[in-house]
């Protein structure tokens, strides 16, 4: 999606925030879900290994796919991956920056939560020089 209206930008950022918040909830709740699964397994005499690893495995898979969706989220201005996709794994500094969620698009420089496209500067013409 290149350019776009303010409504398109608002919808894109709404989806971004939903993915971000879902990932945060999955990450923090992982330990609580594990403790709850452990309690339920021991309370109801279910085969502990199968039930516990089933719950935890499902939780990890959900967290993985949510992180993957957030990492490949498309910039509303240029349509490329906001975090740079695989390019962000080239160096430790860019990989580390991804965990703290980049403040601007790696490709076009659009600031996070921008309400409209960046205004591009017109290239100088012969009359301007």
Secondary structure, 3 states (H helix, E strand, C coil): CCCCCHHHHHHHHHHHHHHHHHHHHHHHHHHHHHHHHHHHHHHCCCCHHHHHHHHHHHHHHHHHHHHHHHHCCECCCCCCECCCHHHHHCCHHHHHHHHCCCCECCCCCCECCCCCCCCCCCCCCCCCC
